Each structure stands twice: as C-alpha cells, then as structure tokens.
Amino acid sequence: MNEQSTKNKEAWEYRAYEFWNMREGSPAEKAKKIMKDPKACLKIHQKYFHDVKGLKIGNPCGSNGRKAVPLALM
C-alpha cells in the first residue's frame, strides 16, 4: 500500500467504532432495531428490494453492511 493509501485508510478508520456507537447505538441495540424491521433499515433503497428471499445480493452502495445485513434477514 502506498503512503497516500495508508494515510487515507488511517483517516477513514480513525475512531470509526466510536462514531458508529454514537450514531447507531451499541451493536446489540442496532441488531435489535434491524431484526425488528429489516426493510425499514434500507431507508430510501427499500423500494428496490421487495422479495429477496433466496437471492444472492452483494453489499450494495459500499454501505459497510448497513444494507447487506437487513437484506440477509429478509
């Protein structure tokens, strides 16, 4: 990895876990929310995903799993 890529990676990951906890709550809290209504967690994308049972879907939109996890539950 070149120096610029290394710096970008460091900046992207800096305090990421802390940020996600402040934004979304603890992982356990977020999991409960996703399990309660997976489709709602897709937000504006839910109109594109109706019947996904049995389909293979990549992690869309570079969402770091925020879309893939609800889709997997659906």
N, C-alpha and C positions, 0 to 999 in steps of 0.2 A: 504494500500500500504506500503510495507516495505521501509526502509531507502534507500537502493540501487535503488529501482524502482523510488522513489521520486527524487533522485539526477539525474537519467537518464532522467526523464521527464523534470526537470528544465533545464538540459543542452540542450535537444532536442528543447525545446521551447524558449530558450534564444534568443531574438531579431529575432525570426523567421519572423515576419511580415516585419521588416526592410530588412531582407535578401531577401525575396520574391519580395519586391518592387524594390530593386537594381537589382535583376536577371531578373525579368519578366516585370517590369514597374508597373504602378498603376493597381489596379483591373479593372478599366474602360478600360485602354489600352489593358490589357491581354484579356478581354472579347471581344473587337473588333477583335483582332487577331484570337481568337478561332472561332468566328462567321463567319469570312471571309473564313476560310478554316479549318473546324474541323479535317478532316482527316490528314492534314499536321501536326497538333499538336500531333498526335500519334507517330510521328517520326518513329523509327525502327519497331514499333508494327503495323503500318498501313497495312502491308501485310497480317495480320491475321484477319482484320476486313473489309470485303467488304460490304455485305448487312446486316446491323444490325437492320434495321427498324423493330420494333415490338418485338425485342428480349429483354430479361432481362439479364443484364450483371452486375456482381459485380464490385467493384472498383479494377481493376487488378493491380498487381505488387506493392501494397502498395504505390500507386502514389499520395496519398493525393488529389485525384480528378483530377489530371492533365490529366488522361486518361478518367475518367468517364464523365467529362463534355463534351469533344468533342464527345464521343460516344453517349451521350444523345442527342446532337444536330443532330447527323447523323440519 
